[in-house]
Amino acid sequence: MKNHLMLGAAAGVLLIVTAAPAFSAETADAAAPAAAPAENTDVDAVIVIGQGQSRQVQTLKDDAIGLEAAGTSALKAIDKLPGVTFQSADAFGAYEWSTRISIRGFNQNQLGFTLDGVPLGDMSYGNHNGLHISRAIASENIGRVELAQGAGALGTASTSNLGGTLQFFSRDPQSTMGGEIDVTGGSDNMHRVFGRFETGEIEQLGGLRGYISVADQKADKWKGGGEQKQRQYDAKLVMPLGGRGDLTGFYHRSERREQDYQDLSFDMIKRLGRDWDNTQPNWGLAIAAAAAYNTPGATLPAPFKTVDDAYYAGAGVRNDDLYGASLNLDLTDRVKLDATAYQHKNKGQGLWYTPYVPSPGWGTAGSTAAPLSIRTTEYDIDRGGIIAGLTVDVGAHRLSGGFWHEINHFNQARRFYAETAAAPSRDPLDFQSNPFVTQWQYRFETKTTTGHLEDEWTISDAFKVNFGFKSIKVTNNVQTVVGNPLAGEIESKDNFLPQAGFVWKASPDFEVFGGYTENMGAYVSAATSGPFSSLNQDNVNYVATKLKPESSKTFEGGARYRTERFQGVAAVYHVAFDNRILAIQQGSSIQGNAPVLSNVGSVETKGLELAGTYRLTDAWSLYGAYTYNDSKYEDDVVAQDGTLKAHTKGKTVVNTPKNIFKGELAFDQAGFFGKLGLAYTDKRYYTYENIGGLAPSTTVADLTLGYRFGDEGWGKGLEIQANITNLTDKDYISTIGSGGFVNSDPNGEAMTVLPAAPRQFYLSVKKTF
C-alpha cells in the first residue's frame, strides 16, 4: 500500500533586522562546512538581510538575545523571525516539556539543530540523539543564531532537517583579560547569577585565550508547587595557529532539574481554571485520589472528575556533558580545512507520580505503602563523532565537500519506584534509585554517515549559482534487556539528495534569489518514538521492509531590497513532504500507552513571507514581519485493510497557524535602550480532523527597558535592564499537543494544552570588567 505522508510546510523567507538593539541577519557562505562559522564581512553591520544567498538565511546576534530576560532560551529570541512559531508554558521558553518550535509548518523533530557545528539531534523532550539548546550552553555565551527556514547547508550535521535548520554559535574568548558578572531577580522568587572569566591572550602560550563561566538559576513555578532550576558550566579555549587558523577546545556541562506543569484540557480549564496544576505540596489530596481510584466503588475527592485531573508532581532531571575540539586551518591560500571531533554523555529521567501502579504492599494490613508510585522513563546517551570539510577556491568556482560520522549508544528504560502513604519519601528533583520493577529496557545503537559535495559558481559579478548533493546512511539497531522481545536493524539511506540555487543582483540595491532542495529524515532509535515505539516486532519488521523514510522537496524564491534606511525581503515557497510517518498515541500518553506508526496522508504547504526594517532615526527603528502559511492534508487516513481512520482530507495541519505577524519598536540613545515587541499568532488545531481542539488566536507583547552607564569611572561596563514578559497579562493557550495530537476532540477532553505564564517582571544588573 502506498504510504501517504504529511507534507510539512516549507516557507518563504523573510528576513529583516531591527536597528541597534534588535536582531540582524547574516549572510552565511552556502558552501562553507557546517562546522565552521559563517563568513561575512558585514557581520557587524546594524542591519543585514542575507545578501548573496540563494536560500533564505537570517542571523540573530547576541545583542538581541541579551535584550531578553536573563536565562531566556535562544529559541524564544528567534520567535520574531518570519516563519517561526514558538510556544512555551514558562516565561523563559526553557521548560522543555512545553517548548515547541515550528518553522514553515515543520515541527521541532523535523528540524536540524547544531552548536558550533556539533549536532544537537532533534531536541525532542525524550531526546535520544542530542540535547536541548537550553542545556547545551548558557544563553549568555551564545554569540549568534543562524536560521535557514527552508533548507540548511548541505554540510549541516543533521538527519532530521526535513525543514529548516538552526545553527547556534558560541561567543569566542576575548583578547584581553576581564570578565562579566550578571545578577537577575524577579517574579516567582526567580534568581540567576552568571559569571564569566576571560584569560585574554597569553603570550607565553602562543596567544592562547579562553574563558570559563558558571550560570545558576532557580525559580518557583508560576502556579502550583515545585521549582525549576539549572546550573551550567561552559569553557572554551582558542589557540592561534600562526595566522593560518586556530584550534578550539570546548566543554559544556548542564545539571537541569525542572518540575512539570499539569497538562490540561479545555474541559479542565473550564471546570478548574487555568491556574489548576498538580497537587504538590498537598500529598494528602494525591493519596486520597489514588486510593479512591484503586478502590472499587470509591468516590474521587473534590474537585476531581477523573484521576487524571491532577497528579502529585512530575519532573525532568538531566545531566549532560558535551566536549570536543575544532580545527580551522588554511592549508594554502586556496584550500581550507575544517574539522570537529566531539563527545556527548547524558543521564536523564522523566518522572511522574502515577495512581495507575500502587507501591508494593498497598492495601494489605499494616502496610505503609502508598496507593501510587513514581514512574520514570530513563535515558542514557553516549555518542561521539567527527565532522570534516574541505573548501577549495579555484577562481570562479568554489568547491566544497565533507562528511559527518557518529556512533550513538542509547539506553532507555521504564521503571517504577515505591512511595510511602504518610509522606513523600523521595524528592522528584533527584535521580531515583532502587526500583521495584523495570517494565522494559532496550539498548539502541545508531550509526550515522553523511557526505556532501557542492560547487558555487560565480558566472559574473551579478549572477552566481550553486549546486551539489548530499548522501545519508543511518542504521538503527535494537537489543532487548527487559520487556517485549525486539531485535533487528532498520536502515535509512539516500545517496543523492540535490540542492541548487541562484542569486541575481539586478542592481546594487535589489537582488533575486531562488533554490530547490531535497532532504530525507532518518528513522530514530527509541522505545518512545519512531519505529520501535510500538514495542512490537511485527511493526519493526514492517517498517524495515515496507516503509520509506520521510523526505521533502522544497522550492523557494524571492527578492531582497535595501536602501540607506529600509531593508526588506519577500519570498514564496512550496514544499512537498513525502513518506510522512506519524506515531499516533493510543489513549493517554501519560499512562504510557505505546504509539503506533500510522499513515496520516499527504500534505501540501505553500506560503508567503514579508519582512522589513525601517530606521526612523539613528536611534529608533521599526521592524515588522508577516507570514502566510497554508498547510493542508490531501488525503484521508486509511489503514492497510482499507478502513477509514480519520477524515483529514482538506483539513489544516495541526499546530500550524495560517497568519503570523511580528512587530518591534526599538531604540538606543545616550545610554538608554529598549524594545517593545508584539506577536500575533493565528488559531491552531491539535486535532487532525479539525473537530474541536482549536486554540484561539493570540496577541502578546513584551517590553525591555534599560540603561548603560558611561565608559569611565565606577559606571564603566555597568548596565541595568528590566524585562516584562506578557506585558498585558494575556490569558492564552501557549503549548498545544503536549500530550500528543488526536483525531478529534468535540468535548475538549484531550489533556494536551498548557496555558502561558502570566505577566512576569525581571531586573538584571550586569557588569563587565
Secondary structure, 3 states (H helix, E strand, C coil): CCCCCCCCCCCCCCCCCCCCCCCCECCCCCCCCCCCCCCCCCCCCCCCECCCCCCCCEEEEHHHHHCCCCCCCHHHHHHHCCCEEEECCCCCCCCCCCCEEEECCECHHHCEEEECCEECCCCCCCCCCCCCHHHHCCHHHEEEEEEECCCCCCCCCCCCCCCCEEEEEECCCCCCCEEEEEEEEECCCEEEEEEEEECCCEHHHCCEEEEEEEEEEEEECCCCCCEEEEEEEEEEEEEECCCCEEEEEEEEEEEEEEECCCCECHHHHHHHCCCCCCCCCCHHHHHHHHHHHCCCCCCCCCCCCCHHHCCCCEEEEEEEEEEEEEEEEECCCCEEEEEEEEEEEEEEEEEEEECCCCCCCCCCCCCCEEEEEEEEEEEEEEEEEEEEEEEEEECCEEEEEEEEEEEEEEEEEEEEEEEECCCCCCCCCCCCCCCCEEEEEEEEEEEEEEEEEEEEEECCCCEEEEEEEEEEEEEEEEEEEECCCCEEEEEEEEEEEEEEEEEEEEECCEEEEEEEEEEEECCCCCCCCHHHCCCCHHHHHHHHHCCCCEEEEEEEEEEEEECCCEEEEEEEEEEEEECCEEEECCCCHHHCCCCEEEECCCEEEEEEEEEEEEECCCCEEEEEEEEEEEEEECCCEECCCCCEEECCCCCECCCCCCEEEEEEEEEEECCEEEEEEEEEECCEECECCCCECEECCEEEEEEEEEEECCCCHHHCCEEEEEEEECCCCCCCEEEECCCCCECCECCCCCCCEEECCCCEEEEEEEEEC
